[in-house]
Amino acid sequence: MSFVAAIILLPSYVIVEKNRSALEASGAASDTPSANKSDQDLLNHIKSRVGELGPLVSATSTPNDLITAALALRPVGITIDHIGYSIGKTATILLTGSSKAGDQVNAYQRSLASSNAFAGVSVPVGALAGVNDGRFSITIVAK
């Protein structure tokens, strides 16, 4: 979902980046006492959105690449029914699914952890033990 929102906002980000100097000049002009408050609020909002989209545009790997790499390591018997992706200082993928046996989740976790594509992999202990009717979640941190 956040990936879709980022794609939708990407053209706006590009336009703002392309016209950054003009926006900064108008921001300096709007610091005068006669500046319109709504214009200043809009400018601040745009600046905050540009800051939020920066990591996505400058990312060295795309969400699709990371998700594809994670799913390629999935063993037989593991079903993924939800994928979440978030961007912060590092990209994080949350995979939610089910397995036919607890050892399959453990094998998946080991495969992901040994991959050079990811900095960290965490699985709740209950998922490794096979509780919750085979339901599990895996959090993967990208390099």
DAMOGI-V401882 format. One record per run of one state. SS is the DSSP state (@ for helix, = for strand, . for the rest). FROM is the first residue (numbers start at 1). LEN is the number of residues. If there is no record, write none. Layout:
ss->SS from->FROM len->LEN
ss->SS from->FROM len->LEN
//
This chain:
ss->. from->1 len->1
ss->@ from->2 len->17
ss->. from->19 len->1
ss->@ from->20 len->10
ss->. from->30 len->7
ss->@ from->37 len->21
ss->. from->58 len->5
ss->@ from->63 len->10
ss->. from->73 len->5
ss->= from->78 len->10
ss->. from->88 len->3
ss->= from->91 len->9
ss->. from->100 len->2
ss->@ from->102 len->13
ss->. from->115 len->3
ss->= from->118 len->6
ss->. from->124 len->1
ss->@ from->125 len->5
ss->. from->130 len->2
ss->@ from->132 len->3
ss->= from->135 len->8
ss->. from->143 len->1
//
